[in-house]
């Protein structure tokens, strides 16, 4: 239960921030924060912009846990922590969002420059506006409302703005959890607004293992008119792609907690082989995205894949190298009765008048690192499902409403 009069005051204050929240979104969008793996120079400039805004907005308890990374010009990947003290010093309600974004992809599919944010029909358009700036801004202004009203929250408010979420979190949350100044406790309420549905009724408490594989097939290049003189790496790789679809049957368990309820194995990225039509390629590279129910080990899946590749090697006389690009064995789910779950349910009912329920998802989120280390985190946000797409956009009404959900969490006893 919370004090409804105080909550009404906080809600009105959040409503007054609408234009400031939009302008911060546009400012953040203008600073691309791409990991080196995605052709960028990291999150440093975006973090400087955020730090300046935090101070200007009245936050005083701010610190950084920066991860060294020689690949970026700043030599660090920034992770920012901001807090507001509460009545109870033994618990913190955390909202963790990320600074980095994904590349815009093919520019021809965008209606405008992805880094020039603009507003149209209750939506803010631009790369990063939904993933994850919608809830970065929402959490920040939810906390600011307490500062501006002089209201002390029931528990400490903790805001974490991390790097490297889009490329495995080695320099983000994973680094913080291993750091001597790790601020998180397993008695805290940990909310990661990095996944959700359009209604706001899904509280994610479990996710599948992620296994991204790179397949390099090595054959022998030759003229396309004389295939007997070579070994067609592309042909062999194509047969392997078809064989890999059998993984759906080999690992075919169904668990209704998850959506979709089964493991998935999808060929995705394909690297260029030869530039001309009349040459048989001697090398071919493709990737496989696997989302695997936690009951299966990655080693078990890899063994089956290696066996398939061995068969293709023998049949076509090629060599197939398999390299894991990302391998995250799913940790145990957050219990459905963990305190963060009913706390979120209460806040969502209060703001959106909806009943939210715990579920599992196929995508991976940064919350997996919390769960791996024994922190019962929950993933929630009301979101429009445009992340990673051309013309990505954030519903302003979602940004405002989600801020009120976080404010409700900050007031719960």
C-alpha positions as CSV (number, residue, x, y, z in Angstrom):
1,X,0.0,0.0,0.0
2,X,1.1,3.6,-0.6
3,X,-0.1,7.0,0.4
4,X,-2.5,7.9,-2.5
5,X,-2.3,11.7,-1.8
6,X,1.5,11.6,-2.2
7,X,1.2,9.5,-5.3
8,X,-1.2,11.9,-6.9
9,X,1.2,14.7,-6.2
10,X,4.1,12.8,-7.8
11,X,1.9,11.9,-10.8
12,X,1.0,15.5,-11.4
13,X,4.7,16.5,-11.2
14,X,5.6,13.8,-13.8
15,X,2.9,15.1,-16.1
16,X,4.5,18.5,-15.9
17,X,7.8,17.1,-17.2
18,X,6.4,16.0,-20.6
19,X,8.2,18.6,-22.8
20,X,11.5,18.2,-20.8
21,X,11.3,14.4,-21.2
22,X,10.8,14.8,-25.0
23,X,13.7,17.2,-25.3
24,X,16.0,14.8,-23.4
25,X,15.0,12.0,-25.7
26,X,15.9,14.1,-28.7
27,X,19.2,15.1,-27.2
28,X,20.1,11.5,-26.4
29,X,19.1,10.3,-29.9
30,X,21.5,12.8,-31.4
31,X,24.5,11.0,-29.9
32,X,25.0,7.6,-31.4
33,X,26.2,5.1,-28.8
34,X,27.4,2.1,-30.8
35,X,29.7,-0.6,-29.5
36,X,32.9,-1.3,-31.4
37,X,31.4,-4.6,-32.6
38,X,28.7,-2.5,-34.3
39,X,31.1,-0.1,-35.9
40,X,31.0,2.6,-33.2
41,X,33.1,4.3,-30.6
42,X,31.2,3.3,-27.5
43,X,28.9,5.2,-25.1
44,X,31.3,7.9,-23.6
45,X,29.8,11.0,-25.3
46,X,26.3,10.0,-24.5
47,X,27.3,9.3,-20.9
48,X,28.8,12.8,-20.7
49,X,25.5,14.3,-21.9
50,X,23.5,12.2,-19.4
51,X,25.8,13.1,-16.5
52,X,25.5,16.8,-17.3
53,X,21.7,16.5,-17.3
54,X,21.6,14.5,-14.1
55,X,23.5,17.3,-12.3
56,X,21.3,20.0,-13.9
57,X,18.2,18.2,-12.8
58,X,19.2,18.1,-9.2
59,X,20.8,14.7,-8.7
60,X,23.8,14.9,-6.3
61,X,24.6,11.3,-5.5
62,X,26.2,10.1,-8.7
63,X,29.1,7.9,-9.4
64,X,30.7,5.9,-12.2
65,X,32.0,2.3,-12.6
66,X,33.9,2.6,-15.9
67,X,35.1,-0.6,-17.7
68,X,38.5,-0.3,-19.4
69,X,38.2,-0.9,-23.2
70,X,41.2,0.0,-25.4
71,X,39.1,-0.3,-28.6
72,X,37.3,3.0,-28.0
73,X,38.9,6.4,-28.1
74,X,37.9,7.2,-24.5
75,X,39.5,3.9,-23.4
76,X,36.5,3.3,-21.1
77,X,32.9,2.1,-21.4
78,X,30.9,4.2,-18.9
79,X,28.4,2.9,-16.4
80,X,26.6,5.6,-14.3
81,X,24.8,5.1,-11.0
82,X,22.5,7.8,-9.5
83,X,20.6,7.4,-6.2
84,X,18.1,9.2,-4.0
85,X,18.1,8.2,-0.3
86,X,14.9,6.8,1.2
87,X,13.3,6.2,4.6
88,X,14.6,2.6,4.6
89,X,18.3,2.4,4.1
90,X,18.4,-1.4,3.9
91,X,16.7,-1.7,0.5
92,X,17.0,0.0,-2.9
93,X,14.5,0.0,-5.7
94,X,16.6,-0.2,-8.9
95,X,15.7,0.7,-12.5
96,X,18.5,-0.4,-14.8
97,X,18.5,0.9,-18.4
98,X,21.2,0.9,-21.1
99,X,23.0,3.7,-23.0
100,X,24.0,1.8,-26.1
101,X,21.9,1.3,-29.3
102,X,22.0,-0.9,-32.4
103,X,23.0,0.5,-35.8
104,X,20.1,1.9,-37.9
105,X,20.5,-0.8,-40.6
106,X,19.6,0.1,-44.2
107,X,19.0,3.8,-44.4
108,X,16.6,3.5,-47.3
109,X,13.9,2.1,-45.0
110,X,14.0,5.2,-42.7
111,X,11.8,8.1,-43.4
112,X,14.3,10.5,-41.9
113,X,17.8,10.7,-40.3
114,X,17.7,8.1,-37.5
115,X,19.7,10.4,-35.2
116,X,17.5,13.4,-35.6
117,X,14.6,12.8,-33.2
118,X,11.3,14.3,-33.9
119,X,7.7,14.1,-32.6
120,X,4.7,13.0,-34.6
121,X,1.3,11.8,-33.3
122,X,2.3,11.1,-29.7
123,X,5.5,9.4,-30.8
124,X,9.2,10.3,-30.6
125,X,11.0,8.9,-33.7
126,X,14.7,8.0,-33.9
127,X,17.2,5.2,-33.2
128,X,17.2,4.4,-29.5
129,X,14.0,6.2,-28.6
130,X,12.3,3.0,-27.5
131,X,15.3,0.8,-26.8
132,X,16.2,1.9,-24.2
133,X,15.8,5.7,-23.9
134,X,12.0,5.5,-23.3
135,X,12.6,4.0,-19.9
136,X,15.9,5.6,-19.2
137,X,14.1,9.0,-19.4
138,X,11.0,7.7,-17.6
139,X,13.1,6.3,-14.6
140,X,15.1,9.5,-14.4
141,X,12.1,11.9,-14.3
142,X,10.2,9.5,-11.9
143,X,13.1,10.0,-9.4
144,X,13.3,13.7,-10.2
145,X,9.7,14.1,-9.1
146,X,10.7,13.1,-5.6
147,X,13.5,15.6,-5.5
148,X,11.4,18.5,-6.8
149,X,8.5,17.7,-4.4
150,X,10.8,17.2,-1.4
151,X,9.2,13.7,-0.9
152,X,11.4,11.1,0.7
153,X,10.8,7.7,-1.0
154,X,10.1,4.6,1.1
155,X,13.3,2.8,-0.1
156,X,16.4,4.2,-1.7
157,X,16.0,4.9,-5.4
158,X,18.7,3.5,-7.6
159,X,19.2,4.4,-11.3
160,X,21.8,2.4,-13.3
161,X,22.6,3.5,-16.8
162,X,24.9,0.8,-18.3
163,X,27.0,0.3,-21.4
164,X,27.3,-2.7,-23.7
165,X,23.8,-4.2,-23.3
166,X,23.4,-4.8,-27.0
167,X,26.7,-6.8,-27.3
168,X,26.8,-9.2,-24.3
169,X,27.3,-6.8,-21.3
170,X,31.0,-7.6,-20.8
171,X,31.7,-3.9,-20.2
172,X,28.3,-3.1,-18.7
173,X,26.3,-5.0,-16.0
174,X,28.6,-8.0,-16.0
175,X,31.5,-5.7,-15.2
176,X,29.6,-3.9,-12.4
177,X,28.6,-7.2,-10.8
178,X,32.3,-8.3,-10.7
179,X,33.5,-4.9,-9.4
180,X,34.5,-4.3,-5.8
181,X,32.0,-1.4,-5.7
182,X,29.0,-3.4,-7.0
183,X,26.0,-1.5,-5.5
184,X,23.4,-4.2,-5.8
185,X,22.1,-6.5,-3.0
186,X,19.9,-9.5,-3.5
187,X,17.3,-8.0,-1.1
188,X,16.9,-5.0,-3.5
189,X,14.0,-4.7,-6.0
190,X,15.6,-4.9,-9.4
191,X,13.6,-3.9,-12.5
192,X,15.1,-4.0,-16.0
193,X,12.7,-2.3,-18.5
194,X,14.2,-3.9,-21.6
195,X,11.4,-6.1,-22.7
196,X,7.6,-6.1,-22.5
197,X,4.5,-6.0,-24.6
198,X,2.2,-3.3,-25.9
199,X,-0.4,-3.7,-23.1
200,X,2.2,-3.7,-20.3
201,X,0.8,-7.1,-18.9
202,X,4.0,-9.2,-19.2
203,X,6.5,-9.4,-16.3
204,X,9.5,-11.3,-17.6
205,X,11.0,-13.6,-15.0
206,X,12.8,-16.2,-17.2
207,X,14.6,-16.3,-20.5
208,X,16.1,-18.8,-22.8
209,X,19.8,-19.6,-23.2
210,X,21.4,-17.7,-26.1
211,X,23.8,-19.4,-28.4
212,X,25.1,-17.5,-31.5
213,X,27.3,-19.5,-33.7
214,X,29.6,-18.6,-36.7
215,X,30.1,-21.3,-39.3
216,X,33.0,-21.0,-41.6
217,X,33.1,-23.6,-44.4
218,X,36.4,-24.0,-46.2
219,X,36.4,-25.7,-49.6
220,X,38.4,-25.0,-52.8
221,X,37.7,-22.1,-55.2
222,X,37.4,-22.8,-58.9
223,X,35.7,-21.7,-62.1
224,X,32.0,-22.3,-62.0
225,X,32.1,-24.1,-65.4
226,X,34.4,-26.7,-63.9
227,X,33.0,-27.6,-60.5
228,X,34.9,-30.9,-60.4
229,X,38.1,-28.9,-59.9
230,X,36.9,-27.4,-56.6
231,X,34.9,-27.9,-53.5
232,X,31.9,-25.6,-53.3
233,X,31.9,-24.1,-49.8
234,X,28.6,-22.3,-50.4
235,X,26.9,-25.5,-51.5
236,X,28.1,-27.5,-48.5
237,X,27.1,-24.6,-46.1
238,X,23.6,-24.5,-47.7
239,X,23.1,-28.2,-47.0
240,X,24.3,-27.6,-43.4
241,X,21.7,-24.8,-43.0
242,X,19.0,-27.2,-44.0
243,X,20.2,-29.9,-41.7
244,X,20.3,-27.5,-38.8
245,X,16.5,-27.2,-38.9
246,X,16.4,-30.7,-37.5
247,X,17.5,-29.1,-34.2
248,X,13.9,-28.1,-33.6
249,X,13.0,-31.8,-33.4
250,X,16.1,-32.9,-31.4
251,X,15.4,-30.2,-28.7
252,X,11.6,-30.1,-29.0
253,X,10.5,-29.7,-25.4
254,X,7.6,-27.2,-24.8
255,X,7.3,-25.0,-21.8
256,X,4.2,-22.8,-21.6
257,X,6.0,-20.2,-19.4
258,X,7.9,-19.0,-22.4
259,X,6.8,-17.2,-25.6
260,X,7.4,-18.9,-28.0
261,X,7.2,-22.0,-25.8
262,X,9.9,-24.0,-27.6
263,X,13.6,-23.6,-28.5
264,X,14.3,-21.9,-31.8
265,X,17.3,-22.3,-34.2
266,X,17.4,-19.7,-37.0
267,X,20.1,-19.0,-39.6
268,X,20.5,-15.3,-39.9
269,X,23.5,-13.3,-41.0
270,X,25.4,-14.3,-44.2
271,X,28.8,-12.9,-45.1
272,X,29.7,-12.2,-48.7
273,X,31.8,-14.9,-50.4
274,X,32.9,-14.3,-54.0
275,X,32.0,-11.0,-55.8
276,X,31.3,-12.5,-59.2
277,X,28.8,-15.1,-60.5
278,X,31.2,-17.4,-62.3
279,X,33.4,-18.4,-59.5
280,X,32.7,-21.3,-57.1
281,X,33.5,-20.0,-53.6
282,X,36.2,-21.7,-51.6
283,X,35.0,-20.1,-48.3
284,X,31.6,-19.4,-46.9
285,X,30.4,-17.9,-43.6
286,X,27.0,-17.8,-42.0
287,X,25.5,-17.5,-38.5
288,X,23.0,-19.3,-36.5
289,X,20.9,-17.7,-33.7
290,X,19.8,-20.3,-31.1
291,X,17.3,-19.5,-28.2
292,X,17.2,-22.6,-26.1
293,X,15.0,-23.7,-23.2
294,X,17.1,-23.8,-20.0
295,X,16.5,-27.6,-19.6
296,X,19.1,-28.1,-22.4
297,X,22.8,-27.4,-21.9
298,X,24.7,-25.5,-24.6
299,X,27.2,-28.3,-24.6
300,X,24.5,-30.8,-25.5
301,X,23.3,-28.6,-28.4
302,X,26.8,-28.0,-29.6
303,X,27.5,-31.7,-29.7
304,X,24.5,-32.3,-32.0
305,X,25.5,-29.4,-34.2
306,X,29.1,-30.6,-34.5
307,X,27.8,-34.1,-35.5
308,X,25.8,-32.5,-38.3
309,X,28.8,-30.5,-39.5
310,X,31.0,-33.6,-39.5
311,X,28.5,-35.4,-41.8
312,X,28.6,-32.4,-44.2
313,X,32.4,-32.4,-44.1
314,X,32.6,-36.0,-45.1
315,X,29.9,-35.7,-47.8
316,X,31.4,-32.6,-49.5
317,X,35.1,-32.8,-48.6
318,X,35.1,-29.5,-46.9
319,X,36.2,-28.2,-43.5
320,X,33.7,-26.5,-41.2
321,X,34.8,-24.4,-38.3
322,X,32.3,-23.5,-35.6
323,X,32.9,-20.6,-33.3
324,X,30.6,-19.3,-30.5
325,X,29.9,-15.6,-30.9
326,X,27.8,-15.5,-27.8
327,X,27.0,-18.3,-25.4
328,X,24.9,-17.5,-22.3
329,X,23.4,-20.5,-20.5
330,X,20.1,-19.3,-19.0
331,X,20.2,-19.0,-15.2
332,X,17.3,-20.2,-13.0
333,X,14.2,-18.0,-13.3
334,X,13.3,-15.4,-10.8
335,X,10.6,-17.0,-8.5
336,X,7.1,-16.0,-9.3
337,X,6.7,-14.9,-5.7
338,X,9.9,-12.9,-5.5
339,X,9.0,-9.5,-3.9
340,X,9.7,-7.6,-7.2
341,X,6.8,-9.4,-9.0
342,X,3.9,-8.5,-6.7
343,X,5.4,-5.0,-6.4
344,X,5.3,-4.5,-10.1
345,X,1.8,-6.0,-10.4
346,X,0.5,-3.5,-7.8
347,X,2.2,-0.5,-9.6
348,X,0.9,-1.6,-13.0
349,X,-2.6,-2.0,-11.7
350,X,-2.5,1.5,-10.1
351,X,-1.3,3.2,-13.3
352,X,-2.6,1.2,-16.2
353,X,-5.6,-0.6,-14.5
354,X,-4.2,-3.9,-15.9
355,X,-3.3,-7.3,-14.4
356,X,0.3,-8.2,-15.3
357,X,1.6,-11.8,-15.1
358,X,5.0,-13.4,-14.9
359,X,6.2,-15.0,-18.2
360,X,9.4,-16.3,-19.9
361,X,10.7,-15.0,-23.2
362,X,12.9,-16.2,-26.1
363,X,15.0,-13.0,-26.3
364,X,17.8,-12.4,-23.9
365,X,18.0,-9.4,-21.6
366,X,20.6,-8.0,-19.3
367,X,18.6,-9.4,-16.4
368,X,20.2,-12.8,-17.1
369,X,23.4,-11.5,-15.4
370,X,21.5,-10.5,-12.3
371,X,19.8,-14.0,-12.1
372,X,23.1,-15.7,-12.8
373,X,24.5,-14.1,-9.6
374,X,21.4,-14.8,-7.5
375,X,19.6,-11.5,-7.8
376,X,15.8,-11.9,-8.4
377,X,15.3,-9.4,-11.1
378,X,12.2,-8.8,-13.2
379,X,11.9,-7.3,-16.7
380,X,9.0,-5.0,-17.5
381,X,7.9,-2.1,-19.5
382,X,5.0,-1.1,-21.6
383,X,6.5,-0.8,-25.1
384,X,5.4,-0.4,-28.7
385,X,7.7,-3.1,-30.2
386,X,9.6,-1.0,-32.7
387,X,13.1,-1.6,-31.2
388,X,15.8,-2.4,-33.8
389,X,13.4,-1.5,-36.6
390,X,13.5,1.3,-39.2
391,X,11.6,4.3,-37.9
392,X,11.9,3.2,-34.3
393,X,9.7,5.2,-32.1
394,X,8.5,5.6,-28.5
395,X,4.9,6.4,-27.5
396,X,5.1,9.4,-25.3
397,X,2.1,8.1,-23.3
398,X,4.1,4.9,-22.6
399,X,7.1,7.0,-21.4
400,X,4.9,9.0,-19.1
401,X,2.9,6.1,-17.8
402,X,6.0,4.0,-17.2
403,X,7.5,6.8,-15.2
404,X,4.4,6.7,-12.9
405,X,4.8,2.9,-12.5
406,X,8.4,3.5,-11.3
407,X,7.2,6.3,-9.0
408,X,4.7,3.9,-7.5
409,X,7.4,1.4,-6.8
410,X,9.5,4.1,-5.1
411,X,6.5,4.7,-2.7
412,X,5.7,1.1,-1.8
413,X,6.4,0.2,1.8
